[in-house]
Amino acid sequence: MGTIEVAVAKSTNPATGEDVAAYPYVDENAVGEILDTAAKGFAAWSETSVEVRSNVFRKLADLLRRDTVKLAGVITTEMGKPVTQAQAEVTKCANMLDWYAENGPAMLKDTPTTIGPAAYISYLPTGTVLAIMPWNFPVWQIFRGAAPIILGGNGYLLKPASNVVGCALALQDLWEEAGLPKGTFAVVNCDRHQVPGIIHDPRITGVAVTGGTAAGQSVAAEAGRALKKVILELGGSDPFIVLADADLDKAVDAAATGRMVNAGQVCISAKRIIVERAVYDEFTAKLASKVEGFKVGDPTDPETFVGPMAKEEALLDVDDQVKRSVAEGAELLTGGHRLPGAGSFYAPTVLAGVTESMTAFKEEIFGPVATVIAADDAEDALAKANNSEFGLSAAIWTGDNAKARDMARKIDAGGVFINGLSVSDPRIPIGGVKKSGFGRELSYLGVHEFTNIQAVWDQTPLNAAEEAAQGVAQ
């Protein structure tokens, strides 16, 4: 009698190629139990005040700071992020929770209308949101989506990427330690074929996805059939425009750092660096030199800036895109190959002379590859920036801020950053247009996305005393 093989999510250390852990996928019975617990957790959590929720956030922020080194170690082991960057990721989450604890109550306060005190808008919990999340920021990405949703009184059911299940389970433990009712933040380690059934389950009221375009289309179609709200943060091929009057050294530092951090596995990143011809040669030479100076290697070394790519198949995809681009005429200034030895290490790469017909321009390269494109002037740079199916974020570097703000209004992107890197920050929303998705995370907009934005209008006639009192108040 043969053995029955149970499907598992495997965690493999990308720096060594060694298997770390295996997490069996849950069966349908277990999914039902998880959803039952999630429903009970939501029922309890939705009845709490925003002040109580804020206190849980503060406690969780303290726990993250307590466990920063431990949690960063899990990130580094599971997906290869250099430990210094992993620790910064955890700290960023703690800071975000503090910010929401401080500002959340105002975001969920009833909003008055121009009708007067008899009409107002409330923001009420709707249920449990299924979140399908990626591996590149296995702590920040989860908190970025979960914090606004949970602050609004909702539940959060997380389907993590298969290679970072350990991170997800660690976060579940921390939420519960902070005082969140069991099941309100829950992990469902399931196969992708089980996702449609979960989406259609009545205990799920919304869906949030961060990932590739194909995955987003598939999930959105299921959510549409189930009449469930969905927000999507999908691919990006962000333009990073450098005009001739920019501070070139600062622009070079930002482009190199922004493109190579996390081994280039970042959604909002300087993926298409569009440089005005007057400074193109100088910029490109400085960029290649800067990139060559980054330390590549063991992600547990605090001095390492570029670690391994998270998955072997991701490295092979990037290598193929680079090879195709070079065959199409791109100039390889540095890198362009995997590094010898164990692990999924790819040399930091700079491609110059890239044109709009090349792979490096048309496709998102999710790895440590900087693509440099020449533009005749600002107008040409803007046209090239918008020549993409994506529209997640963009950056503009120039000494003329008024010009930059005018250009920002003409860029097809959910976020535009002037003389700075594209970043995610709880004070501003993040999200895209075109094939980068729709909906917003973070800020008050992220808090409201999955609430019932309820209009209340009390039209009971006022008596004489009430009319007089209202007149005095006005």
JOZI-V535607 format. One record per backbone hydrogen bond with DSSP energy under -1.0 kcal/mol. CO is the residue of the C=O (numbers start at 0). NH is the residue of the N-H. If there is no record, write none. Layout:
co=CO nh=NH
co=CO nh=NH
//
This chain:
co=6 nh=24
co=8 nh=22
co=10 nh=19
co=10 nh=20
co=12 nh=15
co=12 nh=16
co=13 nh=343
co=17 nh=12
co=20 nh=10
co=22 nh=8
co=26 nh=30
co=27 nh=31
co=28 nh=32
co=29 nh=33
co=30 nh=34
co=31 nh=35
co=32 nh=36
co=33 nh=37
co=34 nh=38
co=35 nh=39
co=36 nh=40
co=37 nh=41
co=38 nh=42
co=39 nh=43
co=40 nh=44
co=41 nh=45
co=44 nh=47
co=48 nh=52
co=49 nh=53
co=50 nh=54
co=51 nh=55
co=52 nh=56
co=53 nh=57
co=54 nh=58
co=55 nh=59
co=56 nh=60
co=57 nh=61
co=58 nh=62
co=59 nh=63
co=60 nh=64
co=61 nh=65
co=62 nh=66
co=66 nh=70
co=67 nh=71
co=68 nh=72
co=69 nh=73
co=70 nh=74
co=71 nh=75
co=72 nh=76
co=73 nh=77
co=74 nh=78
co=75 nh=79
co=81 nh=85
co=82 nh=86
co=83 nh=87
co=84 nh=88
co=85 nh=89
co=86 nh=90
co=87 nh=91
co=88 nh=92
co=89 nh=93
co=90 nh=94
co=91 nh=95
co=92 nh=96
co=93 nh=97
co=94 nh=98
co=95 nh=99
co=96 nh=100
co=97 nh=101
co=98 nh=102
co=99 nh=103
co=102 nh=106
co=103 nh=107
co=110 nh=120
co=115 nh=118
co=117 nh=457
co=118 nh=112
co=119 nh=455
co=120 nh=110
co=121 nh=453
co=123 nh=451
co=126 nh=154
co=127 nh=204
co=128 nh=156
co=129 nh=207
co=130 nh=158
co=131 nh=209
co=136 nh=140
co=138 nh=142
co=139 nh=143
co=140 nh=144
co=141 nh=145
co=142 nh=146
co=144 nh=148
co=145 nh=149
co=146 nh=150
co=147 nh=151
co=148 nh=153
co=149 nh=152
co=154 nh=128
co=155 nh=185
co=156 nh=130
co=157 nh=187
co=158 nh=132
co=160 nh=163
co=163 nh=167
co=164 nh=168
co=165 nh=169
co=166 nh=170
co=167 nh=171
co=168 nh=172
co=169 nh=173
co=170 nh=174
co=171 nh=175
co=172 nh=176
co=173 nh=177
co=174 nh=179
co=175 nh=178
co=180 nh=183
co=183 nh=155
co=185 nh=157
co=187 nh=189
co=188 nh=25
co=190 nh=193
co=191 nh=194
co=193 nh=197
co=194 nh=198
co=195 nh=199
co=200 nh=203
co=205 nh=129
co=206 nh=230
co=207 nh=131
co=208 nh=232
co=211 nh=215
co=212 nh=216
co=213 nh=217
co=214 nh=218
co=215 nh=219
co=216 nh=220
co=217 nh=221
co=218 nh=222
co=219 nh=223
co=220 nh=224
co=221 nh=225
co=222 nh=227
co=228 nh=206
co=230 nh=208
co=232 nh=210
co=237 nh=271
co=238 nh=394
co=239 nh=273
co=240 nh=396
co=241 nh=275
co=242 nh=245
co=245 nh=247
co=246 nh=250
co=247 nh=251
co=248 nh=252
co=249 nh=253
co=250 nh=254
co=251 nh=255
co=252 nh=256
co=253 nh=257
co=254 nh=258
co=255 nh=259
co=256 nh=260
co=259 nh=262
co=260 nh=263
co=261 nh=264
co=263 nh=265
co=268 nh=270
co=271 nh=239
co=272 nh=372
co=273 nh=241
co=274 nh=374
co=275 nh=278
co=278 nh=282
co=279 nh=283
co=280 nh=284
co=281 nh=285
co=282 nh=286
co=283 nh=287
co=284 nh=288
co=285 nh=289
co=286 nh=290
co=287 nh=291
co=290 nh=293
co=294 nh=304
co=294 nh=305
co=297 nh=300
co=298 nh=82
co=300 nh=303
co=305 nh=296
co=310 nh=314
co=311 nh=315
co=312 nh=316
co=313 nh=317
co=314 nh=318
co=315 nh=319
co=316 nh=320
co=317 nh=321
co=318 nh=322
co=319 nh=323
co=320 nh=324
co=321 nh=325
co=322 nh=326
co=323 nh=327
co=324 nh=329
co=325 nh=328
co=330 nh=351
co=333 nh=349
co=336 nh=346
co=343 nh=308
co=344 nh=338
co=348 nh=369
co=349 nh=332
co=350 nh=371
co=351 nh=330
co=354 nh=357
co=357 nh=360
co=357 nh=361
co=358 nh=362
co=364 nh=366
co=366 nh=368
co=367 nh=348
co=369 nh=350
co=370 nh=272
co=371 nh=353
co=372 nh=274
co=374 nh=276
co=376 nh=380
co=377 nh=381
co=378 nh=382
co=379 nh=383
co=380 nh=384
co=381 nh=385
co=385 nh=387
co=388 nh=434
co=390 nh=413
co=390 nh=432
co=393 nh=416
co=394 nh=240
co=395 nh=418
co=396 nh=242
co=399 nh=403
co=400 nh=404
co=401 nh=405
co=402 nh=406
co=403 nh=407
co=404 nh=408
co=406 nh=409
co=407 nh=410
co=410 nh=412
co=414 nh=393
co=416 nh=395
co=424 nh=427
co=425 nh=442
co=429 nh=440
co=432 nh=435
co=433 nh=436
co=435 nh=233
co=437 nh=231
co=440 nh=429
co=441 nh=445
co=442 nh=446
co=443 nh=447
co=444 nh=448
co=447 nh=450
co=451 nh=123
co=451 nh=453
co=453 nh=121
co=455 nh=119
co=462 nh=466
co=463 nh=467
co=464 nh=468
co=465 nh=469
co=466 nh=470
co=467 nh=471
co=468 nh=472
co=469 nh=473
//
